[in-house]
Amino acid sequence: MMAKPLLILLPIFLPYVCVLGFPKRISIVGLFDQDEAMKQMFESSVRAVNQNRYEDQELSNQVFFESKIEQIEGDPFEVSSKVCELLDLGIVSIFGPQEKVIAEHVQSICDVVEIPQISVREDLDQSFHSRGIALNLYPHVNSLSRIYNQLVTELKWKSFAILYENTDSLIRMRLLLKRWDAHGSANSAFIYHLGYGPNYRQGMQEIKASNIQNIVIDCSYEILDEVLKQAQQVGILSDKYKIIVTSLDLQTLDLEPYQFSGVNFTGIRLIDPEDPTVLQIANRHQDEWSLDPLQLRVEHALMYDAVQLFARAFKQLKDATKGNVKKLSCDGDSRWEHGLSLSNFMRSTETRGLTGLVKFDRDGLRSNIKLDIVRLTEKKGLIKIGEWNSTAGENIEWFPDINTQKSDSKLNIQNKTFIVLISLTHPYGMIKESMITLSGNERYEGFAVDVIQEISQILEFNYTLQVESDYGSMKDGKWSGMLGKIMADEADLAITDLTITSTRAIDFDFTTPIMNLGISILYKRPTKAPPSLFSFLSPFSNDVWIYLMGAYVIVSLLLYIIGRICPAEWSNPYPCIEEPEELENQFSFKNAFWFAIGAIMQQGSEIAPIGISTRMVASCWWFFCLIMVSSYTANLAAFLTVETVTSPFDNVEELVKKKTIKYGAKRKGATLNFFGIKTKWWTQKRGGGKCQESAGGGSAERLGLDNVGGVFLVLTVGVALSCVYTIFELLWVVARTSIRENVSFKEELINELKFIAKCSGSKEVRKKSESSSKNENDSTRECTPPYGFVPTVIRTSPIDDK
């Protein structure tokens, strides 16, 4: 009978039961313009999620995603109306759009209703995304700026030009711009604007006229192909130039027209066509896609990965909560209570896709980005030559034999004619002596002429020699002479006795020197210094020896004084007498000095301190002697093993003072210029000579007070503490004696101090009470001094008549 009421109530409560979980069909929306490839990647990724939901454990097999694609135009108002209509249908996320202004408008709406918006566009200010509920899979501009800067650094470009499209390019290049030196020295960056098109040649022609050979091209994908074509027309895509293209879509262009130009063409890419995950995805969709993985643009690949990331995050949300899909309105205050949680799940989810590992940091920005460094070659086109990871450090991981920058074939210089500059400097270049009139290269001979002749025969090129007497220098930002002609393309190379300086090395490439010349000085080999009679004093400096002797005398005197003050050091010479009339002290003046010298010599003595205060002094003194003797022994061994030599001079300055050798240098040469700068800044300007470093020697150095000052400090502190304790001990014994003998404390203290101040003996007469005198006399008759006992000091102090 109860079954019928339950069946009647079931339809009433069934709607409420159904809302306790997400529906089986979830709608996600893509807002795209007329980019058909973007729509295709979105639908393909949604279809792949639905097909793999039973095989992939990271996907929910209880949810089927329905994709809705809305084509939008450039009117933000119409886009806002379209988004509000979609929210009223009950959606859980919006993908896109790509246009900046519209994307930011859509994001504002999504932030209000808490619906996640996923972008795959380059955004120069992604901090706005990190604060809201939106997410962007495109690499952050900071990561891209770092790889551009690191690439220029590791390619060792000292000066370069940046050919940019708009101000967004300068934001990406900001780390490179920090290397800009306006004075034109090391790390110089020059900026040239491409213009507004369709003619982009003006900036390129300015670069060519400035003789800058390292160029960074930063422009949008839409005009990149045309920019490269015009660059080839201008002539900056040749073997003379080195190019870096910053676009992540470089691999999608047809680069065959530039393969045989000889240009050093370098780029970066986010999609690795050899990655196993990329190949697996490409094989799965080979019937759907008409593109090769190499032809995939970054934004399209990111859209595919974005859907995969969303599906995995939604599975985690569904497992974590019993939520529902809610119809929202742009007019009210309605929000989807699970939107923020879904956004957080996406930020914490990791997946591998077409663009590698998709992972986010705590700020919601793409992290662990792996970028491939690619180079254009003649035979294979673009090849991978290195990798860079945004979280694995700044350095690029180059593949073997990449830094050598080998091309697929030898540089084709056969049958080309080069202009070679020489100088008439004996024996490198000279006029040939002949009885007949010579012309052309036959007029010259010399070492440099023979070298270029041999090279031309090996590489099969021709050359024309030209004489240039001026090597060249930098004046007003321009090179003159031989170097100026090479910079202006009036000559191809020079072979002469040219000094390689840092300034010249910035703008010119030097071969490995075929000959190194310099000034050599021949002098007698240093002789061994004769041994010194007092070489045993060498381990310590004079100051240390003086302090050591002073410490010995002071400690000995303190031992003598503290020994007399310390009551425990006054001992009974006859143990059989319980209360003797005289007490004996072992620390006489001579014994104190003998005890201290025995510790220094590591021989010791038969004297053993009894009182705590004297033991404290002795312990500190023994520690002091241990360190000093060990230091002396170690340094003495160093002095005995190191050979001391005497040299006639140690530097050029000492040699100059001898006035025996004359010096000279070529006028206006690099050597004379070097000595001029050295004299100006190291000798003349602002207290010259202060920068001179003291010449270090190979012999052992004496130990000074700085080396052993610590052990002196320990000794001083120990002795001071012993003195304090001695005074305290004296006062304590005087107080006990005054009570026992029934005399005033002051009187007893004065008597003790008088006896100590006399320093007249090592025996003290004690006062005895009458009751103890008889016992003492009886014990004296029965006790005799021990056999063989010799008092330390036999002289006694005068006996007080009292």
C-alpha positions in Angstrom: 0.0 0.0 0.0 3.0 2.4 0.6 4.2 1.9 -3.0 1.4 3.9 -4.6 2.0 7.1 -2.5 5.7 6.9 -3.4 4.9 6.6 -7.1 2.6 9.6 -6.8 5.3 11.8 -5.0 8.1 10.7 -7.3 7.1 13.0 -10.2 6.9 15.9 -7.8 10.5 15.5 -6.4 12.1 14.3 -9.7 12.8 17.8 -11.0 14.6 18.7 -7.8 16.7 15.5 -7.9 17.8 16.2 -11.5 19.3 19.5 -10.7 21.8 18.0 -8.3 24.3 17.2 -11.1 25.6 18.7 -14.3 23.6 17.9 -17.4 25.0 15.4 -19.8 25.3 18.0 -22.6 27.5 21.0 -22.0 27.6 23.9 -24.4 30.8 25.8 -25.1 30.9 28.8 -27.4 33.6 30.0 -29.8 33.6 33.6 -30.9 35.6 33.9 -34.2 35.9 36.2 -37.1 36.4 35.0 -40.7 39.4 32.7 -39.8 38.1 29.4 -41.0 41.2 27.5 -39.7 40.5 28.7 -36.2 36.9 27.4 -36.4 38.2 24.1 -37.7 40.7 23.7 -34.9 38.0 24.5 -32.3 35.5 22.0 -33.7 38.2 19.3 -34.2 39.3 19.6 -30.5 35.7 19.4 -29.2 35.2 16.4 -31.4 38.4 14.7 -30.2 37.3 15.3 -26.5 33.9 13.6 -27.2 35.6 10.7 -29.0 38.2 10.0 -26.4 36.1 10.5 -23.3 35.8 6.7 -22.7 39.5 6.0 -23.3 41.1 9.0 -21.6 40.8 8.9 -17.8 41.4 12.7 -17.6 38.1 13.3 -19.5 34.6 12.8 -18.1 32.7 10.0 -19.9 29.4 11.4 -18.5 29.6 14.7 -20.4 29.1 15.4 -24.1 30.4 18.8 -25.2 28.4 20.7 -27.8 30.3 23.4 -29.7 28.6 26.6 -30.8 30.4 28.9 -33.2 29.4 32.5 -33.6 30.9 34.6 -36.3 31.4 38.2 -35.1 32.3 41.4 -36.8 34.1 44.4 -35.4 31.2 46.2 -33.7 31.6 45.8 -29.9 27.9 46.6 -29.3 26.7 43.7 -31.6 29.2 41.4 -29.9 27.9 42.3 -26.4 24.3 41.6 -27.5 25.4 38.2 -29.0 27.2 37.3 -25.8 24.1 38.1 -23.7 22.0 35.9 -25.9 24.4 33.1 -25.4 24.5 33.5 -21.7 20.7 33.2 -21.6 21.0 29.7 -23.3 23.2 28.4 -20.5 26.9 28.1 -21.4 29.9 27.3 -19.3 32.7 29.0 -21.2 33.6 31.3 -24.1 36.6 30.8 -26.4 37.9 33.9 -28.2 37.7 36.3 -29.8 41.1 37.3 -31.3 40.6 41.1 -31.9 42.0 43.0 -28.9 39.2 45.6 -28.3 36.4 43.1 -28.7 38.2 40.5 -26.6 38.6 42.9 -23.7 34.9 43.8 -24.0 33.8 40.2 -23.8 36.1 39.5 -20.9 34.5 42.3 -18.9 31.1 40.7 -19.4 32.4 37.3 -18.5 34.1 38.6 -15.3 30.7 40.0 -14.2 28.8 36.8 -14.7 31.8 34.6 -13.7 31.9 32.6 -16.9 35.5 31.6 -17.9 36.8 33.2 -21.1 39.8 31.5 -22.8 42.0 33.5 -25.1 44.8 32.4 -27.5 46.0 35.8 -28.7 49.1 37.7 -27.9 48.3 40.2 -25.1 51.0 42.6 -24.0 49.2 43.2 -20.7 48.2 39.8 -19.4 48.1 41.0 -15.9 44.5 41.9 -16.6 43.8 38.2 -17.3 45.6 37.1 -14.1 43.3 39.2 -12.0 40.1 38.1 -13.6 38.4 34.8 -14.4 39.8 34.8 -18.0 42.8 32.7 -19.1 45.3 33.1 -22.0 47.4 30.3 -23.4 49.6 32.6 -25.5 53.2 32.9 -24.0 53.6 36.1 -21.9 55.5 38.9 -23.4 58.1 38.7 -20.6 59.0 35.2 -21.7 59.4 36.2 -25.3 61.4 39.2 -24.5 63.8 37.0 -22.5 64.4 34.6 -25.3 65.1 37.4 -27.8 67.6 39.0 -25.5 69.3 35.6 -24.7 69.5 34.7 -28.4 71.3 38.0 -29.2 73.6 37.5 -26.2 74.6 33.9 -27.0 75.1 34.8 -30.7 77.6 37.4 -29.4 76.1 40.3 -31.3 77.9 43.5 -30.1 75.8 45.8 -32.3 72.5 45.2 -34.0 69.5 46.9 -35.6 65.9 46.3 -34.6 63.4 46.6 -37.6 60.0 47.0 -35.9 56.4 47.5 -37.1 54.7 49.3 -34.2 55.0 50.2 -30.5 53.9 46.7 -29.6 57.2 45.5 -31.1 59.2 47.8 -28.8 57.5 46.2 -25.7 58.6 42.8 -26.9 62.1 44.2 -27.5 62.5 46.0 -24.2 65.3 43.8 -22.8 67.2 44.3 -26.1 66.7 48.0 -25.8 68.3 48.0 -22.4 71.5 46.9 -24.2 71.4 50.1 -26.2 74.5 52.3 -25.8 74.0 55.7 -27.4 77.7 56.3 -27.7 78.1 53.5 -30.3 80.4 51.3 -28.3 79.8 47.7 -27.1 76.2 46.4 -27.2 74.8 49.1 -29.5 71.2 48.8 -30.6 69.8 50.9 -33.5 66.0 51.2 -34.1 64.4 51.5 -37.5 60.7 51.7 -38.3 59.3 49.5 -41.1 56.8 52.1 -42.1 53.1 51.7 -42.7 53.3 49.8 -46.0 53.0 48.5 -48.4 56.6 49.8 -49.0 58.9 48.8 -46.2 62.2 49.4 -47.9 63.2 52.7 -46.4 64.2 51.4 -43.0 66.0 48.5 -44.7 68.0 50.8 -46.9 69.0 52.9 -43.9 70.3 49.7 -42.2 72.3 48.7 -45.3 73.8 52.2 -45.5 74.9 52.1 -41.9 76.8 48.8 -42.4 75.0 47.1 -39.6 75.1 43.4 -40.3 73.0 42.0 -37.4 69.3 42.6 -37.7 66.2 41.7 -35.6 63.0 41.8 -37.5 59.8 42.1 -35.4 56.5 42.4 -37.3 53.1 40.7 -37.5 52.5 37.5 -39.3 50.3 39.3 -41.9 53.1 41.4 -43.3 56.1 39.1 -42.6 56.2 37.5 -46.0 56.1 40.8 -47.8 58.8 42.2 -45.4 61.2 39.3 -46.2 60.6 39.7 -50.0 61.4 43.4 -49.8 64.5 42.7 -47.6 65.8 40.4 -50.3 65.2 43.0 -52.9 67.1 45.6 -50.8 70.0 43.2 -50.3 70.1 42.6 -46.6 69.2 38.9 -47.0 72.7 37.9 -48.2 75.7 36.1 -46.8 76.9 39.4 -45.2 74.0 39.6 -42.8 72.6 37.8 -39.8 68.9 37.9 -39.3 66.6 37.0 -36.3 62.9 36.8 -37.0 60.8 37.0 -33.8 57.5 35.6 -35.2 56.4 32.2 -33.8 54.8 31.4 -37.1 58.0 31.6 -39.2 57.8 27.9 -40.1 54.5 28.4 -42.0 56.0 30.7 -44.6 57.6 29.6 -47.8 61.3 30.2 -47.1 62.7 28.5 -50.2 63.5 31.8 -52.0 65.9 32.6 -49.2 67.6 29.2 -48.7 70.4 29.9 -51.2 71.0 33.5 -50.4 73.7 32.6 -47.8 72.0 34.7 -45.1 72.4 33.5 -41.5 68.6 33.2 -40.8 67.5 32.4 -37.3 64.0 32.1 -35.8 62.0 30.6 -33.0 59.0 28.3 -32.9 56.5 27.0 -30.3 55.3 24.0 -32.3 57.8 21.2 -32.5 56.7 19.0 -35.5 58.9 16.1 -34.2 57.3 16.0 -30.8 55.4 12.6 -30.2 52.3 14.4 -29.0 52.2 16.6 -32.0 52.6 13.6 -34.4 49.9 11.7 -32.5 47.4 14.5 -32.8 48.2 15.1 -36.4 47.7 11.5 -37.3 44.4 11.5 -35.5 43.1 14.4 -37.6 44.9 13.8 -40.9 41.5 13.2 -42.6 40.1 16.5 -41.2 43.1 18.8 -41.5 44.5 19.8 -44.9 47.6 21.2 -43.2 50.9 19.7 -42.2 52.0 20.2 -38.6 54.6 22.6 -39.9 51.9 24.7 -41.5 49.9 25.1 -38.2 49.9 28.7 -36.9 50.5 29.2 -33.2 47.1 30.7 -32.5 45.3 27.7 -34.2 47.3 25.2 -32.2 46.7 27.1 -29.0 42.9 26.9 -29.6 43.1 23.1 -30.0 45.1 22.9 -26.7 42.6 25.3 -25.0 39.7 23.0 -25.6 41.6 20.0 -24.3 42.6 21.9 -21.2 39.1 23.1 -20.5 37.7 19.5 -20.9 40.1 18.1 -18.3 39.4 21.0 -15.9 35.7 20.5 -16.2 36.1 16.8 -15.3 37.8 17.8 -12.1 35.0 20.3 -11.4 32.4 17.7 -11.9 34.2 15.2 -9.6 34.6 17.8 -6.9 31.0 19.3 -6.8 27.4 18.5 -7.7 26.8 21.7 -9.7 24.5 22.7 -12.6 24.5 24.9 -15.6 22.7 28.2 -15.1 21.0 30.6 -17.5 22.5 34.0 -16.9 21.4 37.5 -17.8 23.5 40.6 -18.5 20.9 42.9 -16.9 20.7 41.3 -13.5 23.2 40.3 -10.8 23.2 36.6 -11.6 26.5 34.8 -11.5 27.5 31.2 -12.2 28.6 30.0 -8.8 31.0 27.4 -10.3 32.8 29.7 -12.8 35.6 30.8 -10.5 36.2 27.2 -9.4 36.3 26.1 -13.1 38.8 28.8 -13.8 41.0 27.7 -10.9 40.9 24.1 -12.0 42.1 25.2 -15.5 45.0 27.1 -13.9 46.1 24.1 -11.9 45.6 21.5 -14.7 48.5 20.4 -16.8 48.3 18.8 -20.3 50.4 18.2 -23.3 49.2 19.4 -26.7 50.4 20.9 -30.0 52.2 23.6 -28.2 54.0 21.4 -25.7 53.3 21.4 -22.0 50.3 23.6 -21.1 50.9 24.8 -17.6 50.2 28.0 -15.6 52.0 29.7 -12.7 50.3 31.2 -9.7 49.6 34.5 -11.6 47.7 32.6 -14.3 50.4 33.1 -16.9 51.7 30.3 -19.2 54.9 28.7 -17.7 57.4 26.0 -18.7 57.4 27.3 -22.2 59.7 25.4 -24.5 60.8 27.2 -27.6 62.9 25.8 -30.5 65.7 27.7 -32.1 65.6 27.1 -35.8 68.0 28.1 -38.6 67.5 28.2 -42.4 69.9 25.9 -44.3 70.4 25.3 -48.0 69.5 21.6 -48.2 67.0 21.0 -45.3 65.4 24.4 -44.9 64.5 25.2 -41.3 66.3 22.9 -38.9 66.2 22.8 -35.1 69.5 23.9 -33.6 68.6 24.5 -30.0 66.0 24.7 -27.2 65.1 27.2 -24.5 62.8 26.7 -21.5 61.3 29.6 -19.6 61.8 28.0 -16.2 65.0 26.0 -16.8 67.4 29.0 -16.7 68.3 31.7 -19.1 70.8 29.8 -21.3 69.9 28.2 -24.6 70.7 24.5 -24.9 72.5 24.3 -28.3 72.7 21.1 -30.2 76.2 19.7 -31.2 78.1 21.5 -33.9 75.7 24.4 -33.9 78.0 27.1 -32.5 80.3 26.5 -35.4 77.5 27.7 -37.7 78.4 25.4 -40.5 76.3 25.5 -43.6 75.4 22.5 -45.7 78.1 23.4 -48.3 81.3 25.4 -48.4 81.0 29.1 -48.9 81.1 29.5 -52.6 83.9 32.0 -53.3 85.4 30.3 -56.3 86.4 32.6 -59.1 85.4 35.7 -57.1 87.7 38.7 -57.0 88.4 40.3 -53.7 90.2 43.6 -52.9 92.9 42.9 -50.3 94.6 45.8 -48.4 98.3 45.6 -47.4 100.7 48.1 -45.8 104.3 48.6 -46.9 105.8 47.3 -43.7 108.9 45.2 -43.8 108.8 42.2 -44.1 105.0 41.9 -44.5 104.6 44.0 -47.6 107.3 45.6 -49.8 107.8 46.9 -53.3 109.5 44.2 -55.3 112.9 45.1 -56.6 113.0 44.5 -60.4 114.8 45.8 -63.4 111.6 45.8 -65.4 108.4 47.7 -64.8 105.8 45.5 -63.0 102.1 45.9 -62.7 99.2 44.6 -60.6 99.9 42.2 -57.8 103.4 41.4 -59.2 104.6 44.8 -57.8 104.5 43.5 -54.2 106.3 40.9 -52.2 106.5 39.9 -48.5 105.2 37.6 -45.9 101.6 38.9 -46.1 101.6 38.7 -49.9 102.8 35.1 -49.8 100.0 34.2 -47.3 97.2 35.6 -49.4 98.6 33.9 -52.5 98.6 30.5 -50.8 95.0 31.0 -49.5 93.8 32.1 -53.0 95.2 28.9 -54.5 93.5 26.7 -51.9 90.1 28.4 -52.1 90.4 29.2 -55.8 89.6 32.9 -55.7 91.2 36.0 -57.2 92.4 39.1 -55.5 93.7 42.6 -56.1 96.3 44.1 -53.8 96.0 47.7 -52.7 98.4 49.7 -50.5 97.0 51.6 -47.5 99.5 53.2 -45.1 97.0 54.2 -42.4 95.7 51.3 -40.4 92.6 53.3 -39.3 91.0 54.5 -36.1 87.6 55.6 -34.8 87.0 59.3 -35.4 83.5 60.9 -34.8 81.9 57.5 -35.0 83.5 56.6 -38.3 86.5 54.5 -39.1 89.3 55.8 -41.2 92.2 54.3 -43.2 92.4 50.6 -43.9 89.5 49.7 -41.5 87.3 52.5 -42.9 87.6 51.1 -46.4 86.6 47.6 -45.2 83.6 49.1 -43.3 82.5 51.1 -46.4 82.8 47.9 -48.7 85.6 49.5 -50.7 87.8 46.6 -49.7 87.0 43.0 -48.7 89.8 42.2 -46.3 93.2 43.3 -45.1 96.3 41.3 -44.2 99.0 43.2 -42.3 100.6 43.6 -38.9 97.5 45.0 -37.3 96.9 45.0 -33.6 93.7 43.5 -32.4 92.1 45.9 -29.9 88.7 45.8 -28.1 87.4 48.7 -30.1 88.4 47.2 -33.4 87.0 43.8 -32.4 83.5 45.3 -31.9 83.1 46.2 -35.6 85.5 43.8 -37.4 86.1 40.1 -37.6 89.7 39.1 -37.1 91.1 35.7 -38.0 93.3 33.8 -35.6 96.6 35.6 -35.7 99.0 33.9 -38.0 102.0 35.5 -36.2 102.3 36.9 -32.7 105.1 39.5 -32.1 106.1 41.3 -29.0 109.1 42.7 -27.0 111.1 40.0 -25.2 113.6 40.9 -22.5 116.5 38.6 -21.8 118.2 38.9 -18.5 120.2 36.7 -16.1 118.3 34.0 -14.3 117.6 34.9 -10.7 120.2 33.5 -8.3 119.5 31.8 -5.0 119.8 34.1 -2.1 122.5 33.1 0.5 121.2 31.7 3.8 120.9 34.1 6.7 122.6 33.4 10.1 119.4 34.4 11.9 117.0 32.7 9.5 115.4 31.0 12.5 113.8 34.3 13.3 112.0 34.5 9.9 108.7 32.8 10.8 107.6 35.7 13.0 107.8 39.4 12.4 109.8 41.6 14.7 106.6 42.9 16.4 105.5 39.3 17.2 108.9 38.5 18.8 108.7 41.6 20.9 105.2 40.9 22.0 106.2 37.3 22.7 109.0 38.3 25.0 106.8 40.8 26.7 104.1 38.2 27.3 106.7 35.9 28.8 108.0 38.5 31.3 104.4 39.6 32.2 103.1 36.1 32.8 106.1 35.1 34.8 105.7 38.1 37.1 102.0 37.5 37.4 102.6 33.9 38.3 105.0 35.0 41.1 102.5 37.7 42.4 99.4 35.5 42.1 101.2 32.6 43.7 102.0 34.7 46.7 98.4 36.1 46.9 96.7 32.8 46.4 96.2 31.0 49.8 96.1 27.6 48.2 99.7 28.0 47.0 101.0 28.2 50.7 101.3 24.5 51.5 102.4 22.6 54.5 106.0 21.3 54.0 105.5 18.7 56.8 102.3 16.8 56.3 102.6 15.1 59.7 102.1 18.4 61.5 98.4 19.3 61.3 98.9 23.0 62.1 102.4 24.0 61.1 104.0 27.3 62.1 105.3 27.9 58.6 103.8 27.5 55.2 105.8 27.2 52.0 105.2 28.7 48.5 106.7 27.0 45.4 106.3 30.0 43.1 109.5 31.9 44.0 110.8 34.5 41.6 113.1 32.1 39.8 110.6 29.3 39.8 107.9 31.4 38.2 110.3 32.4 35.3 111.5 28.8 35.0 107.9 27.5 34.8 107.0 30.0 32.0 110.1 29.3 29.9 109.6 25.5 30.3 106.1 25.8 28.7 107.6 27.8 25.7 110.3 25.3 25.2 107.7 22.4 25.4 109.8 20.8 28.1 107.7 21.6 31.2 108.9 21.6 34.8 108.3 19.8 38.1 106.3 22.7 39.4 102.6 22.1 39.4 100.1 24.9 40.3 97.8 24.1 43.2 95.4 27.1 43.4 92.6 27.6 40.9 93.9 31.1 40.0 97.4 29.9 39.3 96.0 27.0 37.3 94.0 29.4 35.2 97.1 31.5 34.4 99.1 28.3 33.7 96.3 26.9 31.4 96.1 30.1 29.3 99.9 30.3 29.1 100.1 26.7 27.9 97.4 27.3 25.3 99.3 30.4 24.2 102.5 28.5 23.9 100.9 25.6 22.0 99.5 27.9 19.3 102.7 30.0 19.0 105.0 26.9 18.8 102.8 25.3 16.2 102.7 28.4 14.1 106.4 28.9 14.4 107.1 25.3 13.4 104.8 25.4 10.4 106.1 28.7 9.1 109.7 27.7 9.7 109.2 24.6 7.5 107.8 26.9 4.8 110.8 29.2 5.0 113.2 26.2 4.8 111.5 24.6 1.8 110.8 27.7 -0.4 113.8 28.8 -2.3 114.5 32.6 -2.0 115.8 34.1 -5.2 117.0 37.6 -6.0 115.9 39.2 -9.3 117.5 42.3 -10.9 114.0 43.8 -11.5 110.4 42.7 -11.0 108.5 45.0 -13.4 108.9 47.4 -16.3 109.1 50.4 -14.0 112.2 49.1 -12.2 113.8 48.3 -15.6 113.1 51.8 -16.9 114.9 53.3 -13.8 118.1 51.4 -14.8 118.5 53.7 -17.8 120.2 51.0 -19.8 117.6 50.2 -22.5 115.8 52.6 -24.9 112.2 52.0 -25.9 110.2 53.0 -29.0 106.7 52.5 -30.6 105.2 53.2 -34.0 103.6 56.7 -34.1 99.8 56.6 -34.0 99.9 52.9 -33.4 97.9 50.9 -30.9 100.9 50.1 -28.8 101.8 53.8 -28.3 98.1 54.6 -27.7 98.0 51.9 -25.0 101.0 53.4 -23.1 99.5 56.9 -23.4 96.3 55.8 -21.7 98.2 53.8 -19.1 100.3 56.9 -18.2 97.2 59.1 -18.1 95.0 57.1 -15.9 97.5 55.0 -13.9 100.1 57.6 -13.3 98.9 61.2 -13.8 95.2 61.5 -13.1 93.8 61.7 -9.5 96.7 60.4 -7.4 98.3 58.2 -10.0 100.0 55.0 -8.8 97.3 54.1 -6.3 95.9 51.5 -8.7 99.2 49.7 -8.9 99.1 46.3 -7.4 101.9 45.2 -5.1 103.8 42.4 -6.8 103.3 39.1 -5.0 106.3 36.9 -4.3 106.7 33.1 -4.3 108.4 33.0 -0.9 106.7 32.4 2.5 105.5 35.5 4.4 106.3 36.3 8.1 103.5 35.9 10.5 102.5 39.3 11.9 100.4 40.3 14.9 97.3 40.2 12.7 97.9 36.4 12.3 98.4 35.5 15.9 96.7 38.4 17.7 93.8 36.2 18.7 95.9 34.0 20.9 97.4 37.1 22.7 93.8 38.2 23.4 92.9 34.8 24.9 96.0 35.0 27.1 95.1 38.5 28.3 91.5 37.6 29.1 92.6 34.4 31.0 95.2 36.2 33.1 92.7 39.0 33.9 90.1 36.5 35.1 92.8 34.7 37.2 93.7 38.0 38.9 90.0 38.7 39.7 89.6 35.2 41.2 92.9 35.6 43.2 91.6 38.8 44.9 88.3 37.1 45.7 90.1 34.1 47.1 92.4 36.3 49.3 89.5 38.2 50.7 87.7 35.0 51.5 90.6 33.4 53.4 91.4 36.7 55.3 87.8 36.8 56.4 87.9 33.2 57.7 91.2 33.7 59.4 90.0 36.9 61.2 87.1 35.0 62.6 89.1 32.1 63.7 91.9 34.2 65.3 89.4 36.7 66.7 91.0 39.7 65.0 89.5 42.4 62.8 89.2 41.8 59.1 91.1 45.0 58.3 94.0 44.2 60.6 94.4 40.7 59.1 94.1 42.0 55.5 96.8 44.6 56.2 99.2 42.0 57.6 98.7 39.7 54.6 99.3 42.6 52.2 102.4 43.6 54.0 103.8 40.2 53.8 102.9 39.9 50.1 104.5 43.3 49.4 107.8 42.4 51.1 108.5 39.7 48.5 111.3 38.6 50.9 110.8 34.8 51.0 108.7 31.8 50.2 107.8 30.8 53.8 105.1 32.3 55.9 104.9 32.1 59.7 101.3 31.4 60.8 99.8 32.6 64.1 98.8 29.8 66.4 96.4 29.7 69.3 97.6 28.4 72.6 95.4 25.4 72.6 97.0 24.1 69.5 100.6 24.8 70.5 101.0 21.8 72.7 99.6 19.4 70.1 101.9 20.8 67.6 104.9 20.3 69.8 104.0 16.7 70.4 103.5 16.0 66.8 106.8 17.7 65.9 108.7 15.3 68.1 107.1 12.3 66.4 107.3 13.6 62.8 110.4 14.3 60.8 110.7 15.8 57.3 110.4 13.3 54.5 113.5 11.7 53.2 115.0 13.5 50.3 112.8 16.6 50.7 114.4 19.8 49.6 112.5 23.1 50.2 112.0 25.3 47.2 113.5 28.3 49.1 115.4 27.7 52.3 115.4 31.3 53.3 112.6 32.2 55.8 110.9 35.4 56.5 111.5 37.1 59.9 109.2 35.8 62.6 106.9 38.3 64.1 107.4 38.6 67.9 103.7 38.6 68.5 
